[in-house]
Amino acid sequence: MILWEPKLDEAAAAWKATAANSAETFFGPSASQNDLNQEYSHTNVEELVKSGLAAMFVPKKYGGRGASLTATIAAIEEVSACCASTAAIMGVYQLGAFPILLAGSESQKHHYLGELAEGRATSFALSERGAGSDAAGIETTATEENNGWRIRGEKYWIGNGGVSKYYVVFAKHLEGQGISAFLVEGHQPGVAVTEVVDKMGLRATQTSNLELDVWVPPDALIGERGKGLRLASQTLNVGRLTVSAQATGLARTAYFEASRRAVERNAFGKPLINHQGTGFKLADAATQLSAARLMLYEAAAAYDRGDSIEALAAMTKLFASEVSHDVVDSAVQIWGGQGYCWPTPVERLYRDQRIIEIYEGSSEIQRMVLTRMINRQTIQHLSTIAVDKA
Ligand SMILES: Cc1cc2nc3c(=O)[nH]c(=O)nc-3n(C[C@H](O)[C@H](O)[C@H](O)COP(=O)(O)OP(=O)(O)OC[C@H]3O[C@@H](n4cnc5c(N)ncnc54)[C@H](O)[C@@H]3O)c2cc1C
């Protein structure tokens, strides 16, 4: 095997095998048809719940399976290799659960994470029509009312919107005390799905716009008042690794499909792979993909050790998503005209891949995060040198 493979511990290897089994038996065979019909597959969700994959990362005491982030990454990669949409649904589960895991009360953790283990998920509702990258610019408001809050506004492109039972809604306090995160029950008057978005890729996921005008009780607040943006960014640190696993999983399939095609198809009297222009594309894909996976598994291990992953998560998301772009692009090129046509696997991968460079912080936003850190660190370093010299 040319591609680098992680050395997993026993528990992570078992999760990887479980995910591969579900992916090959259930998610892969229906992926093309669900993509064509733009159908959110409840059968796949049932399998995620039955296999334990849905809440694998949730600690056992809250109803989950207590898997490490490394195991979760390995499982998402396996699923993404067969069906990127189902892997994205797993990503949404994590994104909705992490604000609760990181800052929720014990009773919130027992209630909402326990429900996730049974398939009743929570979605992460931050983006708005006017504020995606610039999350501080959201306009959804939280006003104090009857000892709780009234939440009013619109949320855009919410993963699992309309199928999740709950939402973590980010809203700004009109009294000027920043942004907070609130738990909102989805199926109640005052929470409406205004549009199910028609997408280019990940078509077997449901992404929706929401309109909110709803009262929530005081215990709907997650963590500290006014600390919502910090919580969103801590959640996205983990989310960036989950998205990177979606990227490397689908890129792995693109690489295998491209290699197969290059060996099987002849042009000018020999297999495509024996033309240097094609062979080198595959050599680059194997190298880039191995590097992205090395980075991803090291970042997940760092998180599992309790290290800070802010910089590594941004670098990994940036690198893995752009590698997946290049690998899938090469795969379509190697498949030629057929790669452009439905239903070849690379055609779907090409569409599924593109969002990975946009959501959970676009490539530009990852570069901004890293530039800010470099600037801060360099100024600190220079001031230390200046003090030493004085
Ligand atoms: C399929 C799908 C699922 C999604 N799921 C969720 C979800 O579950 N929850 C949720 O809250 N949101 C979700 N989103 C929203 C997603 O996170 C946003 O689309 C993303 O953050 C980008 O925001 P935007 O679309 O408003 O683009 P904009 O912020 O308008 O950015 C447009 C372009 O400008 C670039 N740009 C912006 N600012 C700068 C800058 N300062 N310097 C250089 N370039 C810049 C961006 O990188 C991007 O390329 C989802 C979106 C999609 C399409």
The ligand as an ORCA input file, in Angstrom:
! r2SCAN-3c Opt
* xyz 0 1
  C     -23.715     22.658      2.407
  C     -23.511     23.691      3.467
  C     -23.618     23.330      4.801
  C     -23.450     24.289      5.805
  N     -23.656     23.933      7.111
  C     -23.687     24.907      8.066
  C     -24.108     24.599      9.405
  O     -24.433     23.452      9.730
  N     -24.152     25.611     10.309
  C     -23.803     26.889      9.992
  O     -23.869     27.748     10.857
  N     -23.394     27.203      8.732
  C     -23.340     26.256      7.755
  N     -22.967     26.566      6.474
  C     -22.543     27.932      6.147
  C     -21.036     28.005      5.882
  O     -20.339     27.806      7.084
  C     -20.738     29.348      5.207
  O     -21.224     29.259      3.881
  C     -19.252     29.676      5.224
  O     -18.834     29.969      6.532
  C     -18.902     30.867      4.316
  O     -19.743     31.937      4.582
  P     -20.511     32.675      3.380
  O     -21.123     31.643      2.525
  O     -21.391     33.718      3.963
  O     -19.376     33.366      2.528
  P     -18.737     34.817      2.778
  O     -18.420     34.986      4.206
  O     -19.618     35.804      2.125
  O     -17.385     34.674      1.953
  C     -17.400     34.630      0.519
  C     -15.967     34.442      0.059
  O     -15.172     35.534      0.519
  C     -14.059     35.057      1.266
  N     -13.754     35.973      2.350
  C     -14.587     36.389      3.341
  N     -13.925     37.225      4.170
  C     -12.652     37.315      3.705
  C     -11.478     38.011      4.130
  N     -11.482     38.764      5.216
  N     -10.351     37.866      3.407
  C     -10.314     37.092      2.293
  N     -11.395     36.412      1.844
  C     -12.543     36.514      2.537
  C     -14.492     33.700      1.800
  O     -13.387     32.889      2.077
  C     -15.317     33.170      0.640
  O     -14.448     32.616     -0.321
  C     -23.113     25.622      5.460
  C     -22.985     25.970      4.102
  C     -23.205     25.032      3.118
  C     -23.140     25.477      1.676
*
